[in-house]
Amino acid sequence: MTYKNMTAENAEHNEWLKGLDFYRDDLKIHERRLLELAGRSADPEISKGVEHFQNQFLIQRNTMDELRHSIREHAAEFGRNVARSNGHQAERMSMTHEALRDGYRSFEKVINELRHEFSSFLSHDHF
């Protein structure tokens, strides 16, 4: 593994962690808005929507925590193995990195669809 590849992977770890920080903060805002809506309405349809989004937000928060843990764990292992890496270890680390990249991209797709769905829920029916 070249120095350039190692630097790029480290930068990508940092980018993902910053992205997860953004989504965590954004989710907190959505949760506050959801609580406001839940406190103002007794409509059963709104209650269903509130429950749906509470569940989805919890699922995504858990996914973020797991992904953050996996990224940090991989980055730490990556750092430990850089100095003593041989071809086999570099290939394994690269495969893990690719899997994390796929996981992060999948998470982003799901969270952005959820954000759009929530925004639509708020704008069409309730605010």
Secondary structure per residue as TSV (DSSP state, phi and psi in degrees):
chain	resnum	aa	ss	phi	psi
A	1	M	-	360.0	132.1
A	2	T	-	-83.0	161.0
A	3	Y	H	-58.5	-39.7
A	4	K	H	-60.9	-44.0
A	5	N	H	-64.5	-40.5
A	6	M	H	-64.5	-41.7
A	7	T	H	-64.5	-41.8
A	8	A	H	-64.8	-41.7
A	9	E	H	-65.6	-40.9
A	10	N	H	-63.4	-41.7
A	11	A	H	-63.2	-38.9
A	12	E	H	-66.8	-39.7
A	13	H	H	-55.7	-48.3
A	14	N	H	-63.2	-40.0
A	15	E	H	-61.7	-44.3
A	16	W	H	-64.0	-43.3
A	17	L	H	-64.0	-39.9
A	18	K	H	-65.5	-39.5
A	19	G	H	-61.4	-43.4
A	20	L	H	-64.3	-36.8
A	21	D	H	-61.3	-43.7
A	22	F	H	-59.9	-49.8
A	23	Y	H	-64.8	-35.6
A	24	R	H	-61.9	-47.1
A	25	D	H	-65.5	-40.9
A	26	D	H	-63.2	-40.4
A	27	L	H	-63.8	-37.2
A	28	K	H	-60.5	-41.1
A	29	I	H	-63.6	-45.4
A	30	H	H	-63.2	-38.2
A	31	E	H	-65.8	-38.4
A	32	R	H	-64.3	-42.7
A	33	R	H	-63.7	-37.8
A	34	L	H	-65.5	-41.2
A	35	L	H	-64.2	-38.9
A	36	E	H	-59.1	-47.5
A	37	L	H	-63.5	-43.7
A	38	A	H	-62.0	-36.1
A	39	G	H	-75.1	-17.9
A	40	R	H	-100.9	-10.8
A	41	S	-	-133.3	139.6
A	42	A	-	-109.8	5.6
A	43	D	-	-62.0	127.0
A	44	P	H	-60.2	-34.1
A	45	E	H	-67.3	-40.3
A	46	I	H	-66.4	-40.4
A	47	S	H	-60.1	-39.1
A	48	K	H	-62.3	-44.9
A	49	G	H	-63.4	-41.8
A	50	V	H	-60.6	-45.9
A	51	E	H	-63.2	-42.6
A	52	H	H	-57.4	-49.5
A	53	F	H	-70.9	-34.0
A	54	Q	H	-59.3	-45.1
A	55	N	H	-63.5	-45.9
A	56	Q	H	-65.2	-39.6
A	57	F	H	-64.7	-39.4
A	58	L	H	-64.0	-44.8
A	59	I	H	-59.3	-45.5
A	60	Q	H	-69.7	-33.8
A	61	R	H	-64.0	-43.5
A	62	N	H	-63.5	-41.7
A	63	T	H	-61.3	-42.8
A	64	M	H	-60.6	-45.0
A	65	D	H	-61.7	-44.3
A	66	E	H	-64.8	-42.4
A	67	L	H	-66.1	-42.9
A	68	R	H	-59.4	-44.8
A	69	H	H	-61.6	-45.5
A	70	S	H	-63.5	-41.0
A	71	I	H	-64.7	-46.9
A	72	R	H	-63.5	-41.3
A	73	E	H	-62.7	-44.5
A	74	H	H	-64.7	-42.9
A	75	A	H	-61.8	-40.6
A	76	A	H	-66.3	-44.9
A	77	E	H	-64.0	-40.3
A	78	F	H	-58.0	-48.1
A	79	G	H	-61.8	-40.9
A	80	R	H	-66.0	-33.5
A	81	N	H	-92.5	-9.1
A	82	V	H	-58.2	-48.4
A	83	A	T	-67.8	-34.1
A	84	R	T	-110.8	18.1
A	85	S	-	-69.2	135.6
A	86	N	-	-115.6	178.3
A	87	G	H	-54.6	-40.8
A	88	H	H	-65.9	-46.9
A	89	Q	H	-64.3	-40.7
A	90	A	H	-62.2	-40.4
A	91	E	H	-65.3	-43.3
A	92	R	H	-62.8	-43.9
A	93	M	H	-63.5	-39.9
A	94	S	H	-64.9	-40.0
A	95	M	H	-64.6	-41.2
A	96	T	H	-63.5	-41.6
A	97	H	H	-62.0	-43.5
A	98	E	H	-61.5	-41.2
A	99	A	H	-63.8	-39.9
A	100	L	H	-65.3	-40.6
A	101	R	H	-60.1	-46.2
A	102	D	H	-62.0	-42.2
A	103	G	H	-62.6	-42.3
A	104	Y	H	-65.9	-43.7
A	105	R	H	-63.5	-40.1
A	106	S	H	-63.9	-43.7
A	107	F	H	-58.8	-46.8
A	108	E	H	-59.4	-40.8
A	109	K	H	-61.9	-47.5
A	110	V	H	-66.0	-46.8
A	111	I	H	-66.2	-36.9
A	112	N	H	-70.9	-35.1
A	113	E	H	-64.7	-41.2
A	114	L	H	-65.0	-42.8
A	115	R	H	-60.3	-42.4
A	116	H	H	-64.9	-44.5
A	117	E	H	-60.8	-42.7
A	118	F	H	-66.8	-42.3
A	119	S	H	-60.7	-41.7
A	120	S	H	-64.4	-42.6
A	121	F	H	-57.7	-45.2
A	122	L	I	-68.8	-43.1
A	123	S	I	-76.8	-33.4
A	124	H	I	-82.4	-30.5
A	125	D	I	-123.3	-21.7
A	126	H	I	-135.5	-11.4
A	127	F	-	-125.5	360.0
